[in-house]
Amino acid sequence: MSEIPALAPDISKTLVRDTVARQGMLIEPPEIYVGQVAQRC
């Protein structure tokens, strides 16, 4: 099975930002949350 390539950081940030905006969940300041998720991708 081949490995799935990581998303580009800007795409990851957009996905997270849009998901948070749609679902209304906010754990910490958006900049910190988006930055942490993008680093993990």
C-alpha positions as CSV (number, residue, x, y, z in Angstrom):
1,M,0.0,0.0,0.0
2,S,1.4,3.4,-0.9
3,E,1.7,6.3,1.5
4,I,-0.7,9.2,1.1
5,P,1.3,12.5,0.6
6,A,0.8,15.2,3.2
7,L,-1.3,18.3,2.3
8,A,0.4,21.6,1.8
9,P,0.3,23.8,4.9
10,D,-1.9,26.4,3.3
11,I,-4.4,23.8,2.3
12,S,-4.4,22.3,5.7
13,K,-5.0,25.7,7.3
14,T,-7.9,26.4,5.0
15,L,-9.5,23.1,5.7
16,V,-9.2,23.5,9.5
17,R,-10.3,27.2,9.4
18,D,-13.4,26.3,7.3
19,T,-14.3,23.3,9.5
20,V,-14.0,25.3,12.7
21,A,-16.1,28.1,11.2
22,R,-18.8,25.7,10.0
23,Q,-19.0,23.6,13.2
24,G,-18.5,26.5,15.6
25,M,-16.0,24.7,17.7
26,L,-13.2,26.8,19.2
27,I,-10.8,25.2,21.6
28,E,-8.2,28.0,21.7
29,P,-7.4,31.1,19.7
30,P,-7.8,30.2,16.0
31,E,-4.3,31.1,15.0
32,I,-2.8,28.7,17.5
33,Y,-5.2,25.9,16.7
34,V,-4.8,26.2,13.0
35,G,-1.0,26.4,13.3
36,Q,-0.9,23.2,15.5
37,V,-3.1,21.3,13.1
38,A,-1.0,22.4,10.1
39,Q,2.2,21.3,11.8
40,R,0.7,17.8,12.3
41,C,-0.3,17.4,8.7
